[in-house]
């Protein structure tokens, strides 16, 4: 192959990486810098220019999708099938080794792989067999512990004994789990890597065979490697194999699931003489977007250092919208999608990114109201999430004890020693008697159909539901939701889940309480459905109507695959993707950066890397939004704009001023992004709504609700409604003509 063909249309950094002559290389590949192309061309260079055998090259990626794409590109460049090449994920290649060397790995020839659900079920069976209380020791937490130990390369025997009974129980279950897996020829995902690493350590001759076979190892997304993955690469590489690590320390955002950023930072120390090659030319974003990303990330310490640049156009400034609250933010974003679509662009070319899964609820409702198709990338809609469905099932039981589906779902969530055998006894009795599960439970207890332990547990569940119902008619809707989530034990249950996933579940449960508050305020439904109670809702309680609406929202479903839909996703899910227009929503202190990460420098720096990832997803246009008040943890909070906004130079930002018939607050320029005190709004006087003696932001008094602040208006003429946040009564929608608000 002509050497020039391999280097054509590459920039200087890419050429240096493809044709590198050094033994080891660390390629810092910035966002949108064409790293996949570099990896493919590098392999082609090794095979065609340096005459390396295809079977002497190993390329490691992190996802099956990336591996498949790399194999396809190699086939295109090399014009030969790539099946024989060692190109795959860490788990895929390690599994390939174990299948070929199952005897040396102390495994049966046809060992079975446990997925996450299978692993959890096995842990539960072992705990039950050894009388370990799963209410004190949540199986999910034990699963997290076992996988975490394996990621660090530790067997149960290597875990240091602890005087803490809880930690000792974790270690005990880990040992029981290991023993059972070994006896039955089972391996989980963590075991695949740990076992293949031990394969090298325990079989020097086999390790030497592979060290003589492979001459080059290339690792993609190196910043995401955990300790066992890095150890696997280092021991295989030995003293003679060339290693090219391709990654970006500025995009290391998975520390919460075991990724160790020190791996990429220590690479040049661990592989002496490694050449540092930077890919800084970006082929994705405009100059303004890249300037913003560079300005934010330079606030992190200990970076390997690079600066994204482009030869493309300067592009539009970054739009910054200061919303009154999360509903105003969601409506603004819905309007953006509509404007984008009416401009002839596909909705699928636009993405809305957020830090917390819980933020999707308000956005989903705004899109449903506006008839905008949407799709949640890599996740579920709000009312389809496990913790929300569980919480709603408790609420359904409070409303109707005959709801069998709800009872089946939560009778043992959180775990209360009511197993499948007990539930089957209740089901059988219900079928025989033609009654509900609730009634069946009562009769099973009175007739002695259940063993003593199971009977005690079922009685406890019945008592719990009855206690949760006491005084329910005297409570507001949000109080009912709040009490049921707390009394049911769901909060404590998910607090025991470690990491980002457990926190996301807690955030979603809190957002369900916010949804109930919003429902009470009348802002849950479109305006034309609020003032006139429909005939169908007549006589129903707020709880019944709320549950009906939740069921209808869940039943709407996401947009079909073929339908043009705006993309919704968390910032973590967005890594590796790109969109012409991107909205970063909810950039406020405590939300992004997240409150769980703000107190430690390391956690805050990972949040900043996440902001950098979010900014660099945008190709043509970036919009940032934040809300001046947002309901979090059951409280209306006056939010402070995120420090990440402050870190973007003023000249790159254009604040959005909407041309409405009412005044709107704009964040004071000198306070933009400050995080010591909330930014005080300036008001730009515009045309006032006819007949209304006050503007947005005015302080007003109501004889029933007391003093408050005008947030927004909706409608016009006699139907004009005003939203006021009252100091004591919270947020209310009032008909302006009848509110009798006095301006203070």
Secondary structure, DSSP 8 states (H G I E B T S, - for coil): --HHHHHTT--HHHHHHHT--SS-EEEEE-TTS-HHHHHHHHHHHHHHTS---GGGEEEEESSHHHHHHHHHHHHHHH-S--TTSEEEEHHHHHHHHHHHTTTTTT--TT-EE--HHHHHHHHHHHHHHTT--TTTS-HHHHHHHHHHHHHTT--GGGS---SSHHHHHHHHHHHHHHHHHHHHTEE-HHHHHHHHHHHHHH-HHHHHHHHHH--EEEESSGGG--HHHHHHHHHHHTTT-EEEEEE-GGG---GGGT--THHHHTHHHHSTT-EEEEE-B-SSS-HHHHHHHHHHHTTSSS------B-SS-----EEEEEESSHHHHHHHHHHHHHHHHHTT--GGGEEEEESSGGGHHHHHHHHHHHT--EEETTS--GGGSHHHHHHHHHHHHHH-TT-HHHHHHHTTSS--S--HHHHHHHHHHHHHHT--HHHHHHHHHHHT-S-HHHHHHHHHHHHHHHHHHTTGGGS-HHHHHHHHHHHTTHHHHHHTS-HHHHHHHHHHHHHHHHHHHHHHHT-SS-HHHHSS--GGGTT--HHHHHHHHHHHHHHH----TTS--EEEEEHHHHTT--EEEEEE---BTBBTTBTTTTTSHHHHHHHHHHHHHHHTTEEEEEEEEEESEEEETTEEEE--B-HHHHTS-GGGEEE-----SS-EEEE-GGGTT--SS---EEEE-----TT----TT-EEEETTTEEEEEEEEES-GGG-EEEEEETTTEEEEEEHHHH--EE-
